[in-house]
Structures are given as structure tokens and as C-alpha cells.
């Protein structure tokens, strides 16, 4: 029998974390088309309504039902507006360890929502699910995401050299700009205008005893998402990481 996480909803003072549903499709599509999401994740670009539908109806539920992890939409308690995503992935049920990732919508950055939501999930894992280790990986240049890891009490463990890919947007010629506009209408290569580069990954961990030292969210939070939440292994078809889709 496959071990799985329960189908749960978590709440904090400001946020509700719950499974995605089809009502989230427009907000999810908008959130995933942000340039910083494109830069730091492997999500399709442009991210279409069909990409969002596949994620909500198939990819995200399968993370839980097939025992790999969990995908939670993060929403504001008062407005129900979509704030971001928290994922658990590559879960090892024998050692009770998992990898956490997060993404914050452009409009919601700077409010401490990533720290608040990730802490809520980690507390639930340690106190109610008996987990003993949570891991987080951040791209070497993603200093803002690293600040979130530090804020929630993670300990830096080392560097995985050249272990990840990020995307950059170099200066383009006029022809390149025309190509990008053409792609936006649904034609041309999906990632025209973006260049993939290899990056080191910083590895962080959180253990139950580390939560005592975690800082409360105070609003000075990251503009970016963690690398871990967005990079499945392209060579491994079983590694279908949550909301990001390998191109």
C-alpha cells in the first residue's frame, strides 16, 4: 500500500493552505506567467490556461495520491485571493523526510507569506505527521529565497555544484522581440528569448528542534520562489514535480 499525505487544509492567522481546484485556474495562469517564475522555475512559458488545468486536475493531485508529496494552494484568509503555492516532493517515507518548495505571486511579495506558509507546513509535518527532516534547495543567485530559508530556521548544509538550471533573459535584437511577440500568439518556440544556464544549488535542512529558533514572518520576504519547488529531473519520467512542468 502506497503511503500518502492526507488531503488536508491548514490555516494561519492570515492564510489558508488547501488543495487547488478549478476556480483557481485564472489566478494560477496569471501567477505562473510572471517573469521571475519563468526565470527560477522550469514551468512552461508562456504558461497557458491548459497548462494550469492539467496541473490542477492531474499533476497536483497525483503528487499526493502516488505518494510523492503534496501540493497546496496558498490563499489569503480574508480575500481568498491566490497568494502562491507550497509543495512537498521527493518524499522518503522510510526516513520520514521530504523536500519543500514554494512560489509567491507577484502581487503578494514582500508580505512574509512564503515564510508563514512554509512554517505552517513544517510544523504540521513534524507535530502531526511524525516527519524528522525537511530539505530545501535554492539556486546560488537566489539570495532572497535563501533569506526565507534562514528566517524559518533552516541550516545550510552545503552546495550541489552545477546541479540546477535557471533561465535568464539577455538583451535581444529587434528580430528577437518580434519572435517573442509571435510566440505569445501561440506560435514559435516555447522559450524564445530565454536562455538556460547551469547553477549551483544550496542545500538547506530543517529538523524538529530547529523550529524553536524560527523567526516569525515580518514582511521582509522574498520576491522569488525556491528552486526545489520547480525542477523535476528531465531524465526521470517518474519525477513529475508538482506545479512545474519540464519543457
C-alpha positions as CSV (number, residue, x, y, z in Angstrom):
1,X,0.0,0.0,0.0
2,X,1.4,3.4,-1.0
3,X,2.0,5.8,1.8
4,X,0.3,9.2,1.2
5,X,-0.3,12.5,2.9
6,X,-3.8,13.2,4.0
7,X,-6.0,15.6,1.9
8,X,-5.7,18.5,4.3
9,X,-6.4,22.2,4.8
10,X,-4.1,24.3,7.0
11,X,-4.7,27.7,8.4
12,X,-2.6,30.5,9.9
13,X,-3.6,34.0,11.1
14,X,-3.6,35.3,7.5
15,X,-3.5,32.3,5.2
16,X,-5.4,29.2,4.2
17,X,-3.5,26.3,2.6
18,X,-5.6,23.9,0.7
19,X,-5.7,21.7,-2.5
20,X,-6.1,23.5,-5.8
21,X,-9.4,23.5,-7.5
22,X,-10.7,24.6,-10.9
23,X,-11.8,28.0,-9.6
24,X,-8.1,28.8,-9.2
25,X,-7.3,28.4,-12.9
26,X,-7.3,32.1,-13.9
27,X,-5.2,33.2,-10.9
28,X,-2.8,30.3,-11.3
29,X,-2.3,31.1,-15.0
30,X,-1.6,34.8,-14.2
31,X,0.8,33.9,-11.4
32,X,2.8,31.5,-13.5
33,X,3.3,34.0,-16.3
34,X,5.4,36.3,-14.1
35,X,9.0,36.8,-15.4
36,X,10.5,35.7,-12.1
37,X,8.6,32.5,-12.1
38,X,9.9,31.9,-15.6
39,X,13.5,32.7,-14.5
40,X,13.6,30.5,-11.4
41,X,11.4,27.5,-12.4
42,X,11.1,25.0,-15.2
43,X,7.4,25.9,-15.9
44,X,6.3,26.3,-19.5
45,X,6.5,29.8,-20.9
46,X,4.1,31.2,-21.8
47,X,2.0,29.3,-19.2
48,X,-1.4,28.7,-20.7
49,X,-4.8,28.0,-19.3
50,X,-4.4,24.4,-20.5
51,X,-1.1,24.1,-18.6
52,X,-3.0,25.3,-15.5
53,X,-5.9,22.9,-16.0
54,X,-3.5,20.0,-16.4
55,X,-1.7,20.9,-13.2
56,X,-4.9,21.4,-11.1
57,X,-6.8,18.3,-12.4
58,X,-3.9,15.8,-12.9
59,X,-0.4,16.7,-11.9
60,X,-1.0,18.2,-8.4
61,X,-3.5,15.5,-7.2
62,X,-1.1,12.8,-8.4
63,X,1.7,14.1,-6.2
64,X,-0.4,13.1,-3.2
65,X,-2.2,10.0,-4.4
66,X,1.0,8.4,-5.8
67,X,2.9,9.1,-2.5
68,X,5.5,11.6,-3.8
69,X,4.4,14.6,-1.9
70,X,1.7,17.3,-1.6
71,X,0.6,20.5,-3.4
72,X,-1.2,23.2,-1.6
73,X,-2.6,26.5,-2.9
74,X,-1.9,29.4,-0.5
75,X,-4.7,31.9,-0.3
76,X,-5.4,35.0,1.9
77,X,-7.8,34.2,4.7
78,X,-9.8,37.4,4.3
79,X,-10.0,37.7,0.5
80,X,-9.4,34.1,-0.7
81,X,-7.0,35.5,-3.3
82,X,-4.3,33.1,-4.5
83,X,-1.0,34.0,-2.8
84,X,1.2,31.2,-4.0
85,X,2.0,27.5,-3.8
86,X,3.7,25.3,-1.3
87,X,4.9,21.8,-2.4
88,X,6.3,18.7,-0.8
89,X,8.1,16.4,-3.1
90,X,10.6,13.5,-3.3
91,X,9.2,12.2,0.0
92,X,11.1,9.4,1.6
93,X,8.6,7.6,3.9
94,X,11.1,5.3,5.4
95,X,13.2,8.1,6.9
96,X,10.2,10.4,7.2
97,X,11.9,13.2,5.1
98,X,10.7,15.4,2.3
99,X,11.7,18.4,0.2
100,X,9.7,21.6,0.4
101,X,9.3,24.3,-2.2
102,X,7.3,27.5,-2.5
103,X,6.3,30.2,-5.0
104,X,4.7,33.6,-4.4
105,X,2.5,35.6,-6.7
106,X,4.0,38.9,-7.9
107,X,1.3,41.0,-6.2
108,X,1.8,39.2,-2.8
109,X,5.6,39.5,-2.5
110,X,7.0,41.4,0.5
111,X,4.3,40.4,3.0
112,X,6.0,37.5,4.6
113,X,3.6,35.0,3.1
114,X,6.2,32.4,2.0
115,X,7.7,32.2,5.5
116,X,4.3,32.0,7.1
117,X,3.1,29.2,4.8
118,X,6.2,27.1,4.8
119,X,6.4,27.3,8.6
120,X,2.8,26.1,8.9
121,X,3.5,23.1,6.7
122,X,6.7,22.2,8.5
123,X,5.0,22.4,11.9
124,X,2.3,20.1,10.6
125,X,4.9,17.7,9.3
126,X,6.8,17.5,12.5
127,X,4.0,17.6,15.0
128,X,1.2,15.7,13.3
129,X,2.9,13.5,10.6
130,X,6.0,12.4,12.5
131,X,8.5,13.7,10.0
132,X,12.1,14.2,11.0
133,X,13.6,16.2,8.2
134,X,12.6,18.8,5.6
135,X,15.0,19.8,2.9
136,X,15.1,22.9,0.7
137,X,17.2,23.8,-2.3
138,X,17.8,27.3,-3.6
139,X,19.7,28.5,-6.7
140,X,23.0,30.1,-5.8
141,X,22.0,33.5,-7.0
142,X,18.5,33.4,-5.4
143,X,19.6,35.3,-2.3
144,X,16.1,36.4,-1.5
145,X,14.8,32.8,-1.3
146,X,17.8,32.0,0.8
147,X,16.7,34.6,3.3
148,X,13.4,32.8,3.6
149,X,15.2,29.5,4.4
150,X,17.2,31.4,7.1
151,X,14.1,33.0,8.5
152,X,12.3,29.8,9.1
153,X,15.3,28.3,10.9
154,X,16.9,26.2,8.1
155,X,20.5,25.2,8.5
156,X,22.8,25.4,5.4
157,X,24.3,22.0,4.6
158,X,26.4,22.6,1.5
159,X,26.5,23.1,-2.2
160,X,25.5,20.9,-5.1
161,X,27.8,22.1,-7.9
162,X,26.2,22.6,-11.3
163,X,23.1,20.7,-10.2
164,X,20.4,23.0,-11.4
165,X,19.2,25.1,-14.3
166,X,17.8,28.7,-14.3
167,X,16.7,30.9,-17.1
168,X,18.0,34.4,-18.0
169,X,16.7,36.9,-20.5
170,X,19.7,38.6,-22.3
171,X,19.4,41.7,-24.4
172,X,17.6,41.0,-27.7
173,X,17.6,42.3,-31.2
174,X,14.5,43.8,-32.8
175,X,14.0,40.5,-34.6
176,X,14.1,38.6,-31.3
177,X,11.4,40.9,-29.9
178,X,9.3,40.2,-32.9
179,X,9.8,36.4,-32.4
180,X,8.7,36.7,-28.8
181,X,5.6,38.6,-29.8
182,X,4.9,35.9,-32.4
183,X,5.4,33.2,-29.7
184,X,2.9,35.0,-27.4
185,X,0.2,34.4,-30.0
186,X,0.8,30.7,-29.8
187,X,3.5,30.1,-32.4
188,X,7.2,29.6,-32.3
189,X,9.5,28.0,-29.7
190,X,8.0,28.0,-26.2
191,X,11.0,29.7,-24.5
192,X,12.2,32.1,-27.2
193,X,14.0,35.0,-25.5
194,X,15.1,32.9,-22.5
195,X,18.4,31.2,-22.1
196,X,19.0,28.3,-19.8
197,X,22.2,28.4,-17.7
198,X,23.6,25.9,-15.1
199,X,23.7,26.9,-11.5
200,X,24.9,25.6,-8.1
201,X,22.2,24.7,-5.6
202,X,22.5,25.5,-1.9
203,X,21.0,22.7,0.3
204,X,19.2,23.6,3.5
205,X,17.6,21.4,6.1
206,X,15.1,21.8,8.9
207,X,14.7,19.4,11.8
208,X,12.0,19.4,14.5
209,X,14.4,21.0,17.1
210,X,15.2,23.9,14.6
211,X,11.6,25.2,14.8
212,X,12.3,26.7,18.2
213,X,14.6,29.2,16.6
214,X,12.4,30.1,13.6
215,X,11.6,33.8,13.3
216,X,8.0,35.0,12.9
217,X,7.2,36.4,9.5
218,X,7.7,40.2,9.5
219,X,7.0,41.2,5.9
220,X,10.6,41.5,4.5
221,X,10.2,38.4,2.5
222,X,11.5,37.1,-0.8
223,X,10.4,38.1,-4.3
224,X,11.4,34.7,-5.7
225,X,10.5,31.1,-5.3
226,X,12.7,28.3,-4.1
227,X,14.5,26.3,-6.8
228,X,13.4,23.0,-5.2
229,X,9.8,23.6,-6.0
230,X,10.3,23.6,-9.7
231,X,12.8,21.3,-11.1
232,X,11.9,17.7,-11.9
233,X,14.6,15.5,-13.4
234,X,14.2,15.6,-17.2
235,X,15.8,12.2,-17.4
236,X,13.4,10.6,-15.0
237,X,9.8,10.3,-16.3
238,X,8.6,9.4,-12.8
239,X,9.8,12.7,-11.4
240,X,6.8,14.8,-12.2
241,X,7.4,17.6,-9.7
242,X,4.2,19.3,-8.7
243,X,3.3,22.6,-10.5
244,X,6.4,22.9,-12.7
245,X,6.5,21.1,-16.0
246,X,9.7,20.1,-17.6
247,X,9.8,21.6,-21.1
